[in-house]
Amino acid sequence: MHNINKKLNISSRCAKSSCALSALLLVLLFGPQVYAQTNGDVVIITGEDISRMQANTMADVLNHVAGITAGESSVGIHGSYKVKVFLDGRPINDPTSSHGGINWNLVNLEQVEEIQILRGKGSVRYGQDASGGVILITTRQVSSLSGHIKTYGGNLDTGYGSAQVQAKKGAYSAAFSGETEFTQGYRENNDKHRYKAGIKTTYTHDQDRYISLGADYLYDTRGLAGFLDHPTPYSRKKTKTTALTAQAQYLQTTSTTFYNDGYRHNSDVSRDFSQTLRVYELGEDLSTSSKTGEIGELSYGAGYRRNWATGSNLDAQSEETFSLYGSQRFEKDEFPLFFTLGLRANANTDFDDTLSPEAKLGYHKETWSLTLAYSASANIPSLYQRYNQSSSTMPNPDLDIETSDNYSLSWHRDFNKQISLMGTFFYNQLTDRITYVTGDDGIGQYENFGEVTYRGGDLALSWQATEKLSLKASYTYLKARDEETDLTIPAKSEHKATADLYYKASDRLMTVLSSKYVSEAYRDRSNTIVIPDYFLMDARAEYDLGKIALFTEIKNLLNCSYSYADGLPAPPRTWILGMTWDI
């Protein structure tokens, strides 16, 4: 390995400095994006926001929020991919994932009521593995007999179809959904085929008492094409996920019980390689709250997790976590200052026990707020990270627990009905950080770094220029350093900027033009291989005919050649054309 940086052999004609300057100028002109805020440090996205975005995936929604980077099955906040995601109270993190993956396919965007994003906090209430933060997704309640159909097709032999129906009679309601997606991909061995089915039933006595049962099944088979310099034309992956949940609420007390069964099969016939891994997860969360005098509220509860795994290259592994938490909030209606103090104790059978404290001091008025927060979190290496093996990944059973101390200062200001401004400064200190490191032969594994810091900030501004035109964007600065070597952490870009132009051409036609700039990143731990920066533009449009709507989307409008931060090549220009039908 040379001592000087070497560029990957990637044609990145849209990743030049002129594109970078154009992207940053676009942000300065248009201003960064922000949604409604709660106490200045929680981002809230409503179902109406999602509808205006004309987003097709959760990644499309989240990637335009300052400080967030989302993929097809991942999400990172301020550099950390240890983010816990809950759908109506149940976790949808993938138990077979190697990178804190999320089963976004369980989320139906058309049914989302609200998304709350807690950046850099939430470990007290929601447990370990949340150093990056927590995302809470709430879906709409069933109110009548209705249905929704969505279908589209596009280049690269891409197709998609979904259908859902829901009904309510008296205190009982039920919802059914099915979905399929396929594509041949943009590289050799880059195809994908996915199926999903789900059911949810609910008995509601009143708004404070209900019982809900749900079940989902996901099946996914795809090729793993590998890196450009180390292709894997015969590497395949098959996953099956079963998710069961039972949730009940009685007055202020909520109980959530869940069971996840994840199966993964990695194979490569050219190397005579075949490996299976099955991970099971059983959990229970119990929470309640009570008033503490006239100026406070106490939230408290308990949690239990059991994870176990079997596979073709490991003996049966099992581990458990028991936890208790409490959080006290002090606030008085006529006084703008509030204070929150919380603590979670976790007892782990296979790792050291941990304590996760959290403190928050805030000042809020009608048009502005300021919040200073501290939280600590412990991240357990997943069974998959320790024991999975594929044609490009080696297991590392000696991975240790990762700890994180997060500090942040957030502020929010509404200047008028047209302009809002928000900013965050953050400093996160991680010890024994878990990260994937690729070797010179293209094969990698997860390792513990010594001490790592994430520091930076993000800026957000929303401007409703006219009744038909609005401009939104975001900018995030992230400095991710290994404090022992003073080198940059692999796959962490220092700058990310987005800008979105929304134009309502008529009562029926809505168009969106989006742009994104991502600066260069290092692919290896020694900072000798550079992933070039890139600038992208996307376009979306929807024509509303009432119960039927026609839509189209073009991604990578300029047909740029670029790579993701981990070095995998990204898609060229893609397009889809489809329709939705509300029954």
N, C-alpha and C positions, 0 to 999 in steps of 0.2 A: 504494500500500500504506500502510495507516495505521500509526501508531506504537504503537497499543495492540493487545493481543491480541484476535482475533475468533474466536468459536466457529464450527465448522462447523455447518451446518444438519442436525444429526443428532439424532433422538429417542433419547436415551440414558437412559431412565428407570431403568436398573439401574446407571448410572455416577455416582450421587450420592455425597455424602460419607458418608452413613450406610452405604452398601454398602462403601465403602473401610474404614471403621472396623470394620464387621462382619468383613470379610475378615482384617484385621490381628489382631483379637481371636481369630478362629478359629485363626490360626497360633500365637498365644501359648498358647492353650489346648491345641491338639493337638500342636504341635511339628513342626519341619521334617523332611523326608524325607532319608534317606541309605541307601546300599547298602553292601555290603562294601567295605573299603578296602585298598589296597596301599601301604605306606610313607606313608600319610596324604594323598597328593595325587593318587591315581588312583581314580576312581569305577568300580566294577565292578557290572554288572547281569547276573545269571544268567538262564538260560532259565526257571528256576523263578520268579524275580521277575516276568518278563514274563507267565507264566501266571497268577500271582496278580493282576496288574493287569487281566487280561482286555483287554489293549490290542489294537486292530485295526491300528494304524499305528505306524511308528517315531516320528512326532511325538508320539503319545500316550505313548510310553515316555519320551522325552527331556524333554518339557515339565515333568515333575515332578522333575527333577534340578536342584538349586540352581545358578544361574548360566547355565542353558541355555534358549534360546528356539528352538523348532523349528516348521517349517511343512511344508506338503505336499511341498515340494522344497527346503527350506533348513534350516540350523541355525546358530545363533550362540552363542558362548561369551563371557560377560563383555563383551557389546556388539559383538564382532567376528564377522563372517560369513566370515572367511577360515579355514575349518576343513576339514582334509583327512579324508576318510572312506575306510576300507579294509574290504573284505569278503573275508575269507580271504586277505589280503595284496594284493589288487588294488584300485586306487583306483576309487571309484564317483562321484566328482565329475563333474557334467555339463559336458562341454567347450563346449556351446552356451549355457551359463547366463550371465546378466548379473550375478548376485549371489552367485557361489560356490555355485550350486545343487547339490543332491545327487540322484542317481537312487535315491531310497528304494524305488522299485518293484522294484529288483533284490533287495531283502532280503525273505526269507520269514520272518516272525516265528516261525512254528511250528518252524523249523529252527535258530533261533539258540541257540548254546550259551552264549555270553558276549559282553558288550559292555564294552570298556574305554574310559574317557573321560579323556584327558590335557588338562586345562584350562590353556591359556596356555603350553604347551610341546610339544615333539615335532619342532621344525624340524630339529634335528641328524640325527635318524634318518630323518625322513620328507620332508624337503626344504622348498622354498619354498612360499609360500601357506598357511602353517599358523600365523599369528600368533595366531589364536584358540585353536588347539589341534588335537588329533587324536582321532578316534574309530576304534577297532579292533573290528570285528565278526567273530566266529568262529562258524561253523556246525557242527552235529553231524556226526560221521563216519557214513557209511552202514554199517550192521551187518547188515541183513537185507532181505528183500523186504517192502516196505510202501508204503502210499499215504495220501494225505490229501486230503480234499475240503472246501472251505469255500464257502458261498454265503449271501448275504443280500439283502434288499430293504428299501426305506424310502420315506419321503416324497420329494417333489421328483423323482419318477420315477427313483429311485436303484436300481441293481442291481449286483451283484458276484458273480463266480464264479471259483474257482481250483481247480486239481487238480495234484497232483504224485505221482510214483511213483519209487521208488528200489530198487535191488537190488544185491546183492553176491554174487560167486562167487569163492572163493579170494582172490587178490590184486587182483582187478578189481572195481570198483564203478561204478555209473552212476546219475544222477538226472536226471529230466525234469520240467519244470513249465510250466504255462500259466495265464494269468490275463486276465480282462477286467473292465472297470468302466465304468459310464456313469451320467450324471445330467443332468437338464434344468437344474439350478442354481436359484438363488433370485432371480435378476435376469434381465432381458432380455439375451440374448447371453451367458449364463453357463453354457452346456451344456458337457459334456465326455464324450469317449469314448476309452478307453485299452485297448490290448492288450499282452500280454507273453508271450514264450516263451523258455525257457532249457534248456540241457543242460550237464551236467558229468560227466566221466569221470576216474577215478583208478586208477592202478596203485600199490599199496603193497607194497614189499618188506619193510619193517619200520617201526617208529615213527620212525626216523631217515632213511629213504630212500623217496621217493615221487615220482611225476610226476602232475600234474593238468592237464587241459585243459577249458576252459569257453567257452561262447558264449551271449550273450543278445541279444534284439532287443526294442525298445520302440517302440510307435507311439502317438502322442497327438494328438488334434485337439480344439480347444476355442475358445470365444468369449472375448474380452477385453472385459468390460463397461465398464471404466474407472472413474473417480471419479464420485461423485454429482454434483458441480458441473461435470464435464467428461466426460459419458458417451460411450462409443464403441460404439454398438449394432451396428456392422458390422465391427468389428475381429476378425480371426481369427488363430489361430496353429496351425501343424501342425509337429510334431517327430517325427523318426525317429532312433533311436540303436541302433547295433550295437556290442557290446562283446565282444572276444575276449581270452582270457587263457591263458597257459601258466605253470605254476609247478612247480618242482622243488626237492627238498631232498636233500642228501647230507651226512649227519652234521651238522655245525654250519653248513653253508653253504646259503643259500636264494637261488634265482633266481626273479624274477617278471617276465615279459614280457607287455605288454598293448597292445592297439590299440583305440581308440575312434573311431567315426565318427558325428558328430552333424550332423543336417540340420535346419534351421529355415526355415519359410516364414511371413512376416507379410504380411497383406493387409487392405485396407479398401476395399470397392467404392465407398463413398460419397465417397471421396477419390481414387479411381482410383490406389490405392497397392498395390504388390506388390513384396516384397523377399525374397530368399533368401540364406541364409548357410550354408555347410558348413564345419565345423571337424573336423580330423583330429588325433589325438593318438597318438603312438607312444612307448612308454617301456620302460625296463629298470631293475630294481633288483636289486643283488647285495649280499648281506650275510652276515657270518660273525662268529664270536666265538671267543675263546680265553682260557684262564686265565692270569693274570699273577701267578705266585707263589701264596701261600696267602691273600692278602687282597684280590685283585682280579680283575676280568674286563674284557677289552678287546673292545668291539664296533666293527666297522669295515665299510666297504663303499663302493660307488660307484653312481651313478645317471645316467641319460640320458633326456632328454625332447626330442622334436621335435613342434612344433605348426605346422600350416599351415592356411590357410583360403582359400576362394574364395567369391564372392558376386556378386549382381547389381549392387552399387554399389561394388565394390572390386576392385583387381587382386589377383592371388594373393600372399598374405603367408606368410612362413615364418620360424620362429625356433627356436633350439635352446638347451638347457641341459646342461652337463656338471658333475658334482658328485662330490666325495669327502668322506667323513666318518669320524670316529673318536670313540669315547666310552669313557672309562675309569671304572669304578666300583670304589671301595675299600670293602670291608666284611669284617668278621670275625664268625663266628657268635656267639662269646661276648661280643662288644662291641656295644652298641646304637647306635653312631654310624656313619653311612655318608656317603660323599662321592662325587659324580659330576661329571666335567668332560668336555665334548665340544665339537667344532668341526666345522662343515660349510662347505666352500668351493664356491661356485657360479659357474661361468663362463657368462654369458649372451651370446648373439650380438647381441641387439637392445637390451640394457640394460646398465648398469654391472654388473661382477662384484660379488658380495656374500660376506660371511663371516657365519655364524650361530653364535655361541658359546652354550653352555648350561652352567650350573653349579647344583648342587643339594647342599645340606647337610641331613642329616636325623638325627633321633634317634627310635628306636622301641623300645617295650616291648611286652609281650603285650597290654596293654589300652589303650595310648595311643601317639601318635606326633606329631612336630612336624617340618615340612619348610620350609626356606627355599630359594627357587629364583629364578634369573634366566635369561632366554633372549632371544635376538634373532632376528628373522625378517624376510625380505624377501618382499613380495607383488607379483607381476607382474600388471599389468592384463591381463585376458583379451582375446583377439581379439574376442570378442563385445562386451565393454564398449567397445572402441575403434571397431568397425566396424558394429555392428548398428543398423538403423533400422526403426522401426515408426511407427504412427499417433500414438504418445504418447512416443516416444524418439528423440533425435537422436544420431548417432555423435560420438565425440570421439577422433580418431586421435592427439592430442597427449598423452594420458594418460601419466603417468610412474610409475615404480616407487614403491611404498609400503614404508616400513620401520617396524618396531615393536620396542620394548624393553619386556619384560614382567618385572615383579617380583611375587612372591607369597609369602605366609606361610600355610601350611595346618596345621591341627591336627585330631586325631581322638581321641576318647575313648569307650571302651566302659565304662559304669558297671556294668552287669551284663548278663545275658542278655536283659533286656527293653528297656533304654534305651541308645542310642548318640547321641553328639553330635559334630558336625563343623563347622568354620568355616574360612573363607578370607578373607584380606585381599589385594587386588590393586591394582596400579598399572601401567597400560600407557600408554606414550608413543609415539604414532604421528606420523611425519613424512610429509607429502604423502599423507595418507589419501585413499583412493578412496571416494567416496560419491555416491549418486544424488540429484540436486537437481531438484525440480519448479518450473517457472516459473509466472507468473500465468496463462498460457494453458493450463495443464494438461500441457504438454509439457516433458520434462526430459532430462537427460543426465548421464553420470558425470563428476565433476570431482575434482581434487586439492585438498584443503584444505591449509593450511600445517602447523600443528602442533596435534594433538588429543590429549587425555588421557582415558583411562577409569580411574576410580578408584572403589573401593567394597569391598564384601564380601558374603559370603553366610553363612547360618547354616542348619544342618541337624540335625534330631533325629528319631529313630525310637523309637516306644514300642509294644511288644507288651503291650497292657493285659491281655488274657486270651487263652486258647487260641483263642477265636473272634473276638476284636476287636483290631484294631491301628489306630493313628493315625500318619499320616506327612504331612509338609508341607515347604515350603521358603520361604525369603525371600532376596531378592537386592536389594542397593542398588547402583545404578550412576549415577555422575556423569560424563556425557560432555560435554566442553567443547572448543570451539574456542579455543585459547589466544590467538589474535590478536585475536578480537572479544569474547572472554569470553561467548559465547553457547552455548546448548545445541545439540548435534548433532541434526539432524532424525531422527525415527523412533526415538528412544532414550528409553524410559520409565525414570523414576528408581527406581520401586519395583515389584517383582513378588513376589507371595506365592501359594503353593498349599497346599492341605491335602486329604488323602485319608483317608477312613474305610472300612476293610475289615471286613466282617462275614460270617463263615461261618455262615449260618443252619442248615445241616445238612451231612451228609457230601456231599451232592449240590449244594446251592445256595450260591453265593458271590455277594455283592453289594458294589459299590463306589460310594461317593458322593464326588465330587471337587468342589473349589471353587478358583477362581483370581481374584486381583485384580491388575490392571495399571493403574498410574497414568497420568496424561495425558502426552502427548508432543507435540512440535512437528512440523508437517508441512513447514515451509519453513526455509531457512537463516537468515532474519532473525528467526525466532521470533515471527511475527505470527499464524500460524494454528495453533490448538490442537486436537489430537485428544483428546477427553474420556477420562477414566478409565472403567473398567468392571469389573464383578464378574459371574462366571459360575459356574454349577453344572452338573455332568454326573452321570449315573447309569448304571451298568452292572450286569448280572446274567448269570449263567451257571448252567444246570442240567445236571449231568453224568449221562448215562445209560449210561456205560461208553465204548464206542467212538463213540457219538453224543452230542453236546452241543448244547443249545439256548442261544442267547444273545440279548440285546437291549441296546441302548445309546440313550440320549437325551442329546444335546448341547444346550447352552444351555437348560437345563431351565426357567429363568424367562422364556425368550423375550425376552431383552434386545436392544435395538437399539444396536449399537456399531460402531466401526471399528477396523481394525488400525492399527499405529503409522505405516504409510505413507499412511494416509488412505483406503484401499480399504474399503468396507463389508463387514462380516462376516456370516455366515449367521444366520438366525433359528433357532428351535428345529428340530432335525432328529432323526429317529429311524430305527433300522434293527432288523430282526428276522431272525435267521438260524440256521444250524446248521453244525456241523463233523462230519466222519465220518472216523475213522481206520480204514483198511482193513488 
